[in-house]
């Protein structure tokens, strides 16, 4: 039998067997093979982070320039909050005491990235004022004094927080979920501060100063979440296989920072769960589900299926490039989001004049 005869029979089989046709169609990549080299993708991600950082600084200075001491009337803060609210304030204060660790540990991993490392320093400065805000909330509650706070701070800082992952891609997704989770915590404490909680134990905890503090700090967390979200989209677009694998790891093993080193953290976690501030329901519905939607992923199952079917294929020169069959992942959504990122960067660069000397245009990764 000649090779020509074999080819003819194989072709006829494909032409007429619907099962084979369906199998081929099922294996067809939903995302085309990337056109860019690794070096070019790394360069574009770096330019994206730098442009986002510059845009972020301009917007944050314009819209969110507040002071933890002077932007709130702390003298009017209630002195008769329930023990539960005071314990929650102490817990938030405790988590924020590790800001020096949050900054220095990750900075070592991302220090070569101009935009991401400089943003991280800016992020740390904004997180530092969160620590001072919760310090003031505990102090002005009247149920803890300065000496107690200094002693507690010493106990907290006796241990050092460590990164859950030590690579840039995992950590961009960790910060996406962590910042969203922190925002949800503060928004839900704000519900209590507005007197809107359905729980009897918080019936007398309305406090306009605490409400203002929660809204202010939640706005910061929303801005942080959006920055990290845009960074995650850059990785999703230019390195989809690596990105979804990292995202899946983070979702699977996610834990809020410092929970393993804060004294009596389990009691705090149980309290915020009972208070409907943050627990498994809020994590799944208001954090994971929201973040996945913002990243163009239909759900955790779609993420897992994409990982199972991801693969590398050779280009015309024999170099392996990533492609994947991502069911439930809206790649067109991701590409449009990345185009908007570079459009926002272009707008800022045109306003500042940077576009004239060192522009940051969008470069597609796929045909």
C-alpha positions as CSV (number, residue, x, y, z in Angstrom):
1,X,0.0,0.0,0.0
2,X,1.4,3.4,-1.0
3,X,1.6,6.4,1.2
4,X,-0.8,8.2,-1.2
5,X,-3.4,5.4,-0.7
6,X,-3.0,5.7,3.1
7,X,-3.4,9.4,2.9
8,X,-6.5,9.1,0.7
9,X,-8.1,6.6,3.1
10,X,-7.3,8.7,6.2
11,X,-8.7,11.8,4.5
12,X,-11.9,9.9,3.6
13,X,-12.2,8.7,7.1
14,X,-12.0,12.2,8.4
15,X,-14.4,13.5,5.8
16,X,-17.1,11.0,6.7
17,X,-16.6,10.0,10.4
18,X,-18.4,12.6,12.5
19,X,-16.7,11.4,15.7
20,X,-13.2,12.1,14.3
21,X,-14.3,15.5,13.0
22,X,-15.6,16.3,16.5
23,X,-12.4,15.1,18.1
24,X,-10.3,17.3,15.9
25,X,-12.6,20.3,16.5
26,X,-12.4,19.7,20.3
27,X,-8.6,19.8,20.1
28,X,-8.5,22.9,18.1
29,X,-6.8,25.7,20.1
30,X,-9.2,28.3,21.3
31,X,-6.2,30.6,21.7
32,X,-3.9,30.9,18.8
33,X,-0.2,30.3,19.1
34,X,1.7,33.3,20.5
35,X,3.7,35.2,18.0
36,X,6.1,37.0,20.3
37,X,9.4,35.8,21.8
38,X,9.8,35.4,25.6
39,X,12.1,38.4,25.7
40,X,9.5,40.6,23.8
41,X,6.7,39.4,26.1
42,X,8.7,40.2,29.2
43,X,9.6,43.7,27.8
44,X,5.9,44.4,27.1
45,X,4.8,43.3,30.5
46,X,7.5,45.5,32.1
47,X,6.4,48.5,30.0
48,X,2.8,47.8,30.9
49,X,3.6,47.8,34.7
50,X,5.6,51.0,34.4
51,X,2.9,52.8,32.5
52,X,0.3,51.6,35.0
53,X,2.4,52.7,37.9
54,X,2.8,56.3,36.5
55,X,-0.9,56.4,35.7
56,X,-1.8,55.1,39.2
57,X,0.4,57.7,41.0
58,X,-1.2,60.6,39.1
59,X,-4.7,59.3,40.0
60,X,-4.0,58.4,43.6
61,X,-2.5,61.8,44.4
62,X,-5.5,63.5,42.8
63,X,-8.3,61.4,44.4
64,X,-7.1,59.6,47.5
65,X,-4.8,61.9,49.4
66,X,-5.9,61.4,53.0
67,X,-4.2,61.4,56.4
68,X,-4.9,58.8,59.1
69,X,-4.6,61.4,61.9
70,X,-6.3,64.5,60.4
71,X,-8.9,63.2,57.9
72,X,-11.2,61.8,60.7
73,X,-12.7,63.4,63.8
74,X,-11.2,60.8,66.2
75,X,-12.4,62.7,69.2
76,X,-16.0,61.8,68.2
77,X,-15.2,58.1,67.9
78,X,-17.5,56.1,70.1
79,X,-16.1,54.9,73.4
80,X,-18.8,52.3,74.0
81,X,-18.5,49.9,71.1
82,X,-19.3,46.3,71.7
83,X,-16.4,44.0,72.7
84,X,-16.8,42.3,69.4
85,X,-16.2,45.4,67.4
86,X,-13.2,46.3,69.5
87,X,-11.8,42.8,68.9
88,X,-12.3,43.2,65.2
89,X,-10.5,46.6,65.2
90,X,-7.6,44.9,67.1
91,X,-7.5,42.1,64.4
92,X,-7.3,44.6,61.5
93,X,-4.6,46.5,63.4
94,X,-2.6,43.2,63.9
95,X,-2.8,42.2,60.2
96,X,-1.5,45.7,59.1
97,X,1.5,45.5,61.5
98,X,3.4,43.3,59.0
99,X,3.5,46.0,56.3
100,X,7.3,46.2,56.6
101,X,7.4,42.4,55.8
102,X,4.8,42.7,53.0
103,X,7.0,45.3,51.4
104,X,10.5,44.0,51.9
105,X,9.9,40.3,51.1
106,X,8.1,40.8,47.8
107,X,10.4,43.7,46.8
108,X,13.3,41.3,46.7
109,X,11.4,39.2,44.1
110,X,10.3,42.1,41.9
111,X,13.1,44.6,42.4
112,X,14.3,44.3,38.7
113,X,10.9,45.6,37.5
114,X,10.9,49.4,37.4
115,X,7.2,49.8,37.4
116,X,6.2,46.9,39.7
117,X,8.8,47.6,42.3
118,X,8.1,51.3,42.4
119,X,4.4,50.6,42.7
120,X,5.1,48.2,45.5
121,X,6.8,50.9,47.5
122,X,3.9,53.2,46.8
123,X,1.5,50.4,47.9
124,X,3.5,50.0,51.1
125,X,3.1,53.7,51.9
126,X,-0.6,53.4,51.4
127,X,-0.8,50.3,53.5
128,X,1.2,52.0,56.2
129,X,-1.5,54.6,56.6
130,X,-4.0,51.8,57.0
131,X,-2.0,50.5,59.9
132,X,-2.1,54.0,61.5
133,X,-5.8,54.3,60.9
134,X,-6.5,51.0,62.8
135,X,-4.1,52.1,65.5
136,X,-6.1,55.2,66.0
137,X,-9.4,53.3,65.9
138,X,-8.3,51.0,68.7
139,X,-6.8,53.8,70.7
140,X,-9.8,56.2,70.4
141,X,-12.2,53.4,71.2
142,X,-11.2,54.1,74.8
143,X,-10.8,50.4,75.6
144,X,-7.1,50.1,75.0
145,X,-4.4,52.6,75.8
146,X,-1.1,53.5,74.1
147,X,1.0,51.4,76.4
148,X,-1.1,48.3,75.6
149,X,-0.9,49.0,71.8
150,X,2.9,49.3,72.0
151,X,3.2,46.1,73.9
152,X,0.9,44.3,71.4
153,X,2.9,45.7,68.5
154,X,6.0,44.3,70.0
155,X,4.4,40.9,70.3
156,X,3.3,41.0,66.7
157,X,6.6,42.1,65.3
158,X,8.5,39.4,67.1
159,X,7.6,37.2,64.1
160,X,8.2,37.9,60.5
161,X,5.8,37.3,57.6
162,X,7.1,35.2,54.7
163,X,5.9,35.1,51.1
164,X,3.5,32.3,50.3
165,X,5.2,32.1,46.8
166,X,8.5,33.5,45.7
167,X,7.9,34.2,42.0
168,X,6.3,37.3,40.4
169,X,3.5,35.5,38.6
170,X,2.1,33.6,41.6
171,X,2.4,36.8,43.7
172,X,0.5,39.0,41.2
173,X,-2.5,36.6,41.5
174,X,-2.1,36.3,45.3
175,X,-2.3,40.1,45.6
176,X,-5.4,40.2,43.4
177,X,-7.3,37.9,45.7
178,X,-5.8,39.3,48.9
179,X,-6.6,42.9,48.1
180,X,-10.2,42.0,47.1
181,X,-10.6,40.0,50.3
182,X,-9.3,43.0,52.4
183,X,-11.7,45.3,50.6
184,X,-14.6,43.0,51.4
185,X,-13.6,42.9,55.1
186,X,-13.6,46.7,55.3
187,X,-16.9,47.1,53.4
188,X,-18.6,44.6,55.6
189,X,-17.4,46.3,58.8
190,X,-18.8,49.4,57.3
191,X,-22.2,47.8,57.3
192,X,-22.0,47.4,61.0
193,X,-20.7,50.9,61.4
194,X,-23.8,52.2,59.6
195,X,-26.1,50.3,61.9
196,X,-27.2,48.0,59.1
197,X,-26.1,44.7,60.5
198,X,-28.9,42.1,61.1
199,X,-27.0,40.6,64.1
200,X,-28.1,41.5,67.6
201,X,-24.6,41.7,68.9
202,X,-24.0,44.8,66.7
203,X,-27.3,46.5,67.3
204,X,-25.6,49.5,69.1
205,X,-22.4,49.8,67.1
206,X,-23.3,52.5,64.6
207,X,-20.5,55.0,64.3
208,X,-20.2,57.6,61.5
209,X,-16.5,58.0,62.2
210,X,-15.8,54.3,61.9
211,X,-18.1,54.2,58.8
212,X,-16.0,57.0,57.2
213,X,-12.8,55.2,58.0
214,X,-14.1,51.9,56.5
215,X,-15.2,53.7,53.3
216,X,-11.9,55.5,52.9
217,X,-9.7,52.5,53.5
218,X,-11.9,50.3,51.3
219,X,-11.4,52.8,48.4
220,X,-7.7,52.3,48.8
221,X,-8.1,48.6,48.7
222,X,-10.2,48.8,45.5
223,X,-7.5,50.9,43.8
224,X,-4.9,48.3,44.8
225,X,-7.0,45.5,43.6
226,X,-7.5,47.1,40.2
227,X,-3.8,47.7,39.8
228,X,-2.9,44.1,40.6
229,X,-5.9,43.0,38.4
230,X,-4.5,44.8,35.4
231,X,-1.1,43.3,36.1
232,X,-2.6,39.8,36.2
233,X,-4.3,40.5,32.9
234,X,-1.0,41.3,31.3
235,X,0.3,37.9,32.4
236,X,-3.0,36.2,31.3
237,X,-2.5,37.8,27.8
238,X,1.2,37.2,27.2
239,X,1.7,34.0,29.3
240,X,-1.7,32.4,29.5
241,X,-0.6,28.9,30.4
242,X,1.7,30.0,33.2
243,X,-0.8,32.5,34.4
244,X,-3.7,30.1,34.8
245,X,-1.5,27.5,36.5
246,X,-0.4,30.2,39.0
247,X,-3.9,31.4,39.5
248,X,-5.2,27.9,40.2
249,X,-2.4,27.4,42.8
250,X,-3.3,30.6,44.6
251,X,-7.0,29.8,44.7
252,X,-6.3,26.3,46.0
253,X,-3.9,27.4,48.8
254,X,-5.0,31.0,49.5
255,X,-4.9,32.3,53.1
256,X,-5.0,35.8,54.4
257,X,-1.6,37.2,55.3
258,X,-0.1,36.7,58.8
259,X,-2.9,34.4,60.1
260,X,-0.3,31.8,61.1
261,X,1.8,34.2,63.2
262,X,-0.8,36.6,64.8
263,X,-1.6,35.4,68.4
264,X,-5.1,34.0,68.8
265,X,-5.8,34.6,65.1
266,X,-8.3,31.7,65.0
267,X,-10.6,33.5,67.4
268,X,-10.4,36.6,65.3
269,X,-11.2,34.7,62.2
270,X,-14.1,33.0,63.9
271,X,-15.5,36.4,65.0
272,X,-15.3,38.0,61.5
273,X,-17.0,34.9,60.2
274,X,-19.9,35.1,62.8
275,X,-20.1,38.8,62.1
276,X,-20.7,38.1,58.3
277,X,-17.6,40.3,57.6
278,X,-15.5,37.5,56.1
279,X,-15.8,33.8,55.9
280,X,-16.0,30.9,53.4
281,X,-19.2,32.3,51.8
282,X,-17.7,35.8,51.3
283,X,-14.5,34.4,50.1
284,X,-16.1,32.2,47.5
285,X,-18.9,34.6,46.4
286,X,-17.4,38.1,46.8
287,X,-13.7,37.4,46.2
288,X,-13.0,34.3,44.1
289,X,-16.1,34.6,41.9
290,X,-15.6,38.3,41.4
291,X,-11.9,38.1,40.6
292,X,-12.4,35.2,38.2
293,X,-15.1,37.2,36.4
294,X,-12.8,40.2,36.1
295,X,-10.2,37.9,34.6
296,X,-12.5,36.5,32.0
297,X,-12.8,33.1,33.7
298,X,-16.2,31.4,34.0
299,X,-15.3,29.7,37.2
300,X,-12.9,27.4,39.0
301,X,-13.9,24.4,36.9
302,X,-13.1,26.2,33.7
303,X,-9.7,27.2,35.2
304,X,-8.9,23.5,36.0
305,X,-10.0,22.3,32.5
306,X,-7.8,24.9,30.9
307,X,-4.8,23.7,32.9
308,X,-5.4,20.1,31.9
309,X,-5.6,20.9,28.2
310,X,-2.8,23.5,28.0
311,X,0.2,22.6,25.8
312,X,3.3,23.8,24.0
313,X,3.5,23.7,20.2
314,X,6.5,24.3,17.9
315,X,6.6,27.3,15.6
316,X,8.2,27.2,12.1
317,X,11.7,27.4,13.6
318,X,11.1,24.6,16.0
319,X,10.8,26.8,19.1
320,X,8.1,25.8,21.6
321,X,5.4,28.4,22.1
322,X,2.4,28.1,24.4
323,X,-1.2,27.6,23.2
324,X,-4.2,26.1,25.0
325,X,-7.7,25.0,24.7
326,X,-9.3,27.2,27.4
327,X,-13.0,26.3,27.7
328,X,-14.8,28.9,29.8
329,X,-12.0,31.5,29.6
330,X,-12.9,34.5,27.5
331,X,-9.7,35.3,25.8
332,X,-11.2,38.0,23.7
333,X,-12.2,39.7,26.9
334,X,-8.6,39.5,28.2
335,X,-7.2,40.9,25.0
336,X,-9.7,43.8,25.0
337,X,-8.8,44.5,28.7
338,X,-5.1,44.6,27.9
339,X,-5.8,46.9,24.9
340,X,-7.6,49.2,27.4
341,X,-4.6,49.1,29.7
342,X,-2.3,50.4,27.0
343,X,-4.9,52.9,25.9
344,X,-5.0,54.3,29.5
345,X,-1.2,54.4,29.5
346,X,-1.1,56.2,26.2
347,X,-3.6,58.8,27.5
348,X,-1.4,59.5,30.5
349,X,1.8,59.6,28.3
350,X,0.2,62.0,25.9
351,X,-0.9,64.3,28.8
352,X,2.6,64.2,30.3
353,X,4.6,64.3,27.1
354,X,6.1,60.9,27.6
355,X,4.5,59.7,24.4
356,X,6.6,62.0,22.4
357,X,9.9,60.7,23.8
358,X,9.3,57.1,24.9
359,X,5.8,55.8,23.9
360,X,4.3,52.6,25.2
361,X,2.1,51.2,22.4
362,X,0.0,48.0,22.6
363,X,1.6,45.1,20.8
364,X,-0.6,42.0,20.1
365,X,0.7,38.7,21.3
366,X,-1.5,36.8,18.8
367,X,-2.5,37.1,15.2
